[in-house]
Amino acid sequence: EEEGAEELPANSETWSTDQLAAFIRGLGRGPAWERYAKLCIDEELDGSTLVGAEAGALQEIGFSKIHSQKVVREINKLASGQAHDRPQGAGISIPLQPDDLKRLELFSAQDRVLNDCEAKIINTL
């Protein structure tokens, strides 16, 4: 898994526009998939918009027929609880921005402090 990436939530209906774009990017390689990811952002599509969508709706905004069918098929697999075409354990990742990494480090440090405090309280009881 890439450094500076996070796994997408299992429930694709809760995906943000950026998370959906990351999922789309992960379905293929090359400029077409980057363009589709940008289309999702430009059209403000999120997970709830895509779940239940038909391939024709994606074609209307610029996806090729075969790629739109793949996207719908993969989203439907996720919605039905099936894994998609990635190797086992590969995961889906989205890149984090530098500010996100700083916040993550801060939260991790705070979590360690809270865990230490909790352990000290438990040990004194």
Short mmCIF file of the C-alpha atoms (twelve columns), coordinates in Angstrom:
data_MODEL
# 
_entry.id   MODEL 
# 
loop_
_atom_site.group_PDB 
_atom_site.id 
_atom_site.type_symbol 
_atom_site.label_atom_id 
_atom_site.label_alt_id 
_atom_site.label_comp_id 
_atom_site.label_asym_id 
_atom_site.label_seq_id 
_atom_site.Cartn_x 
_atom_site.Cartn_y 
_atom_site.Cartn_z 
_atom_site.pdbx_PDB_model_num 
ATOM 1   C CA . GLU A 1   0.000   0.000  0.000   1 
ATOM 2   C CA . GLU A 2   1.261   3.493  -0.795  1 
ATOM 3   C CA . GLU A 3   2.733   5.660  1.915   1 
ATOM 4   C CA . GLY A 4   0.493   8.632  2.690   1 
ATOM 5   C CA . ALA A 5   -2.643  6.808  1.616   1 
ATOM 6   C CA . GLU A 6   -5.696  5.673  3.491   1 
ATOM 7   C CA . GLU A 7   -8.133  2.876  2.842   1 
ATOM 8   C CA . LEU A 8   -11.587 3.796  1.583   1 
ATOM 9   C CA . PRO A 9   -14.611 3.094  3.787   1 
ATOM 10  C CA . ALA A 10  -16.243 -0.262 3.019   1 
ATOM 11  C CA . ASN A 11  -19.639 1.377  2.414   1 
ATOM 12  C CA . SER A 12  -19.229 3.040  -0.977  1 
ATOM 13  C CA . GLU A 13  -22.418 5.076  -0.444  1 
ATOM 14  C CA . THR A 14  -20.545 7.169  2.138   1 
ATOM 15  C CA . TRP A 15  -17.620 8.048  -0.151  1 
ATOM 16  C CA . SER A 16  -16.852 11.706 -0.730  1 
ATOM 17  C CA . THR A 17  -16.191 13.061 -4.204  1 
ATOM 18  C CA . ASP A 18  -12.430 12.698 -3.667  1 
ATOM 19  C CA . GLN A 19  -12.798 9.132  -2.401  1 
ATOM 20  C CA . LEU A 20  -14.919 8.195  -5.410  1 
ATOM 21  C CA . ALA A 21  -12.328 9.776  -7.705  1 
ATOM 22  C CA . ALA A 22  -9.610  7.702  -6.000  1 
ATOM 23  C CA . PHE A 23  -11.680 4.551  -6.509  1 
ATOM 24  C CA . ILE A 24  -12.161 5.386  -10.200 1 
ATOM 25  C CA . ARG A 25  -8.412  6.051  -10.589 1 
ATOM 26  C CA . GLY A 26  -7.718  2.653  -9.042  1 
ATOM 27  C CA . LEU A 27  -9.818  0.769  -11.583 1 
ATOM 28  C CA . GLY A 28  -7.419  1.332  -14.466 1 
ATOM 29  C CA . ARG A 29  -4.205  2.869  -15.629 1 
ATOM 30  C CA . GLY A 30  -3.564  5.689  -17.987 1 
ATOM 31  C CA . PRO A 31  -4.948  9.073  -18.879 1 
ATOM 32  C CA . ALA A 32  -8.530  7.888  -19.439 1 
ATOM 33  C CA . TRP A 33  -8.895  6.856  -15.787 1 
ATOM 34  C CA . GLU A 34  -7.346  10.121 -14.588 1 
ATOM 35  C CA . ARG A 35  -9.849  11.970 -16.803 1 
ATOM 36  C CA . TYR A 36  -12.751 9.949  -15.347 1 
ATOM 37  C CA . ALA A 37  -11.574 10.745 -11.812 1 
ATOM 38  C CA . LYS A 38  -11.486 14.451 -12.714 1 
ATOM 39  C CA . LEU A 39  -14.979 14.147 -14.226 1 
ATOM 40  C CA . CYS A 40  -16.247 12.788 -10.898 1 
ATOM 41  C CA . ILE A 41  -14.800 15.814 -9.123  1 
ATOM 42  C CA . ASP A 42  -16.008 18.292 -11.757 1 
ATOM 43  C CA . GLU A 43  -19.519 16.791 -11.709 1 
ATOM 44  C CA . GLU A 44  -19.470 16.597 -7.881  1 
ATOM 45  C CA . LEU A 45  -20.264 12.888 -7.883  1 
ATOM 46  C CA . ASP A 46  -19.925 10.996 -4.620  1 
ATOM 47  C CA . GLY A 47  -20.509 7.407  -3.570  1 
ATOM 48  C CA . SER A 48  -24.216 7.841  -2.962  1 
ATOM 49  C CA . THR A 49  -24.636 9.266  -6.469  1 
ATOM 50  C CA . LEU A 50  -22.875 6.366  -8.151  1 
ATOM 51  C CA . VAL A 51  -24.450 3.479  -6.226  1 
ATOM 52  C CA . GLY A 52  -27.403 2.385  -8.350  1 
ATOM 53  C CA . ALA A 53  -26.291 4.450  -11.355 1 
ATOM 54  C CA . GLU A 54  -26.401 2.937  -14.815 1 
ATOM 55  C CA . ALA A 55  -23.544 2.892  -17.301 1 
ATOM 56  C CA . GLY A 56  -25.464 5.240  -19.602 1 
ATOM 57  C CA . ALA A 57  -25.393 7.996  -16.988 1 
ATOM 58  C CA . LEU A 58  -21.599 7.806  -16.857 1 
ATOM 59  C CA . GLN A 59  -21.412 7.818  -20.651 1 
ATOM 60  C CA . GLU A 60  -23.437 11.040 -20.709 1 
ATOM 61  C CA . ILE A 61  -20.700 12.813 -18.746 1 
ATOM 62  C CA . GLY A 62  -17.813 11.412 -20.815 1 
ATOM 63  C CA . PHE A 63  -16.983 7.836  -19.788 1 
ATOM 64  C CA . SER A 64  -16.469 5.340  -22.618 1 
ATOM 65  C CA . LYS A 65  -19.090 2.603  -22.857 1 
ATOM 66  C CA . ILE A 66  -16.786 -0.211 -21.777 1 
ATOM 67  C CA . HIS A 67  -15.239 1.775  -18.913 1 
ATOM 68  C CA . SER A 68  -18.628 2.928  -17.648 1 
ATOM 69  C CA . GLN A 69  -19.746 -0.706 -17.569 1 
ATOM 70  C CA . LYS A 70  -16.659 -1.628 -15.546 1 
ATOM 71  C CA . VAL A 71  -17.273 1.169  -13.027 1 
ATOM 72  C CA . VAL A 72  -20.906 0.154  -12.543 1 
ATOM 73  C CA . ARG A 73  -19.945 -3.519 -12.236 1 
ATOM 74  C CA . GLU A 74  -17.271 -2.768 -9.597  1 
ATOM 75  C CA . ILE A 75  -19.549 -0.447 -7.601  1 
ATOM 76  C CA . ASN A 76  -22.287 -3.091 -7.672  1 
ATOM 77  C CA . LYS A 77  -19.798 -5.714 -6.445  1 
ATOM 78  C CA . LEU A 78  -18.878 -3.472 -3.533  1 
ATOM 79  C CA . ALA A 79  -22.521 -2.752 -2.754  1 
ATOM 80  C CA . SER A 80  -23.298 -6.479 -2.714  1 
ATOM 81  C CA . GLY A 81  -20.293 -7.219 -0.492  1 
ATOM 82  C CA . GLN A 82  -18.125 -8.863 -3.154  1 
ATOM 83  C CA . ALA A 83  -14.496 -7.899 -3.604  1 
ATOM 84  C CA . HIS A 84  -13.601 -6.230 -6.884  1 
ATOM 85  C CA . ASP A 85  -10.823 -7.162 -9.313  1 
ATOM 86  C CA . ARG A 86  -7.914  -6.171 -7.058  1 
ATOM 87  C CA . PRO A 87  -5.591  -8.814 -5.644  1 
ATOM 88  C CA . GLN A 88  -6.454  -9.952 -2.122  1 
ATOM 89  C CA . GLY A 89  -5.120  -7.479 0.431   1 
ATOM 90  C CA . ALA A 90  -4.305  -4.788 -2.155  1 
ATOM 91  C CA . GLY A 91  -6.823  -2.309 -0.708  1 
ATOM 92  C CA . ILE A 92  -7.950  0.920  -2.275  1 
ATOM 93  C CA . SER A 93  -5.983  3.983  -1.287  1 
ATOM 94  C CA . ILE A 94  -6.319  7.700  -1.630  1 
ATOM 95  C CA . PRO A 95  -3.395  10.098 -1.282  1 
ATOM 96  C CA . LEU A 96  -3.285  12.347 1.764   1 
ATOM 97  C CA . GLN A 97  -2.359  15.999 1.524   1 
ATOM 98  C CA . PRO A 98  0.544   17.335 3.673   1 
ATOM 99  C CA . ASP A 99  -1.915  19.025 6.074   1 
ATOM 100 C CA . ASP A 100 -3.774  15.712 6.449   1 
ATOM 101 C CA . LEU A 101 -0.523  13.979 7.387   1 
ATOM 102 C CA . LYS A 102 0.234   16.641 10.017  1 
ATOM 103 C CA . ARG A 103 -3.247  16.218 11.529  1 
ATOM 104 C CA . LEU A 104 -2.855  12.448 11.502  1 
ATOM 105 C CA . GLU A 105 0.475   12.704 13.340  1 
ATOM 106 C CA . LEU A 106 -1.082  15.074 15.898  1 
ATOM 107 C CA . PHE A 107 -4.054  12.763 16.475  1 
ATOM 108 C CA . SER A 108 -1.694  9.794  16.848  1 
ATOM 109 C CA . ALA A 109 0.343   11.664 19.460  1 
ATOM 110 C CA . GLN A 110 -2.826  12.665 21.325  1 
ATOM 111 C CA . ASP A 111 -4.060  9.083  21.205  1 
ATOM 112 C CA . ARG A 112 -0.790  7.830  22.702  1 
ATOM 113 C CA . VAL A 113 -1.053  10.362 25.549  1 
ATOM 114 C CA . LEU A 114 -4.661  9.386  26.257  1 
ATOM 115 C CA . ASN A 115 -3.770  5.687  26.223  1 
ATOM 116 C CA . ASP A 116 -0.879  6.331  28.628  1 
ATOM 117 C CA . CYS A 117 -3.177  8.292  30.951  1 
ATOM 118 C CA . GLU A 118 -5.800  5.558  30.838  1 
ATOM 119 C CA . ALA A 119 -3.200  2.911  31.652  1 
ATOM 120 C CA . LYS A 120 -1.933  4.963  34.641  1 
ATOM 121 C CA . ILE A 121 -5.480  5.413  35.954  1 
ATOM 122 C CA . ILE A 122 -6.208  1.695  35.605  1 
ATOM 123 C CA . ASN A 123 -2.933  0.804  37.361  1 
ATOM 124 C CA . THR A 124 -3.765  3.082  40.310  1 
ATOM 125 C CA . LEU A 125 -7.197  1.506  40.836  1 
# 
